[in-house]
Amino acid sequence: MQDRRGILNPDAAERHFRLTRHEPAPELAHLVTRHWIVEWDLDEPYTQEIVTHPSVNFVLYDDGPRIHGVYTGRFRQQLVGRGRVVATKFRPGGFHPFHPVPAYTLTNEVIDARPIFGEPEMSVEALDAALLAHGFEDDPRVDEIGELYRVMLSGEVTTVKALCAHAGYSARSLQRLFREYVGVNPKWILQRIRLHEAAERMVNGEGDWPRLALELGYFDQAHFIKAFKAVVGRSPADYAAAAATLA
């Protein structure tokens, strides 16, 4: 619940907004990672950047609730004045039982949540109530995706080929499964996990890029730097220096 992976420059972020996380109702825990609340009160605007996870989010804003599909780029949100949002982060594939459309149709999209869940009050209790009132049909494929995601996070597999061998699927079948239920393919997820780990270790003082690239499974340092810059928007050296300055 305290993991900061994905939040760029997390020490600076903590000075600009308050993030609290809450467990979902027990009946929802196999589909929902957590509820979260962000609150801010700023004299000057602040822009937070997020290297996103393979998760759908149900977010309550002042002007209405919205569903955010998996976002494949670097998410940027400007915080102005005083505000608050309350949200649910679904597990990979966990939104599908509530709204069984192909998840790839939601990727990089934001849709009105009212036709699905109504318009809950801005509290985690209201989110639990809305999800439970809507109901869902358990799908064994969601549990399967959850187990495969756990294996990817653990580092037990670091390539799509190894994941296919573990799951007993062809690469094409595995891609179809993730595209339908998660919205992104396994290769994207594996790459994102590595970048989350890289950014986290840099914030904690890691500066040996060749060793870091090797440990995270990149072909060489150049491939690591290119992949990191493509998503984070800065080279590893620039990001590490900025994180140290803003800490």
HELIX and SHEET records of a PDB file:
HELIX    1   1 PRO A   10  HIS A   16  1                                   7    
HELIX    2   2 PRO A   26  LEU A   28  5                                   3    
HELIX    3   3 ALA A  103  THR A  105  5                                   3    
HELIX    4   4 ARG A  114  PHE A  117  1                                   4    
HELIX    5   5 VAL A  124  HIS A  134  1                                  11    
HELIX    6   6 PRO A  140  SER A  154  1                                  15    
HELIX    7   7 VAL A  160  ALA A  167  1                                   8    
HELIX    8   8 ALA A  171  TYR A  181  1                                  11    
HELIX    9   9 PRO A  186  VAL A  203  1                                  18    
HELIX   10  10 TRP A  209  GLU A  215  1                                   7    
HELIX   11  11 GLN A  221  VAL A  232  1                                  12    
HELIX   12  12 PRO A  236  LEU A  246  1                                  11    
SHEET    1   A 6 ARG A  18  HIS A  22  0                                        
SHEET    2   A 6 VAL A  32  ASP A  41 -1                                        
SHEET    3   A 6 ARG A  82  PHE A  90 -1                                        
SHEET    4   A 6 ASN A  57  TYR A  61 -1                                        
SHEET    5   A 6 GLY A  64  HIS A  68 -1                                        
SHEET    6   A 6 VAL A 110  ASP A 112 -1                                        
SHEET    1   B 2 TYR A  46  VAL A  51  0                                        
SHEET    2   B 2 ARG A  74  LEU A  79 -1                                        
END                                                                             
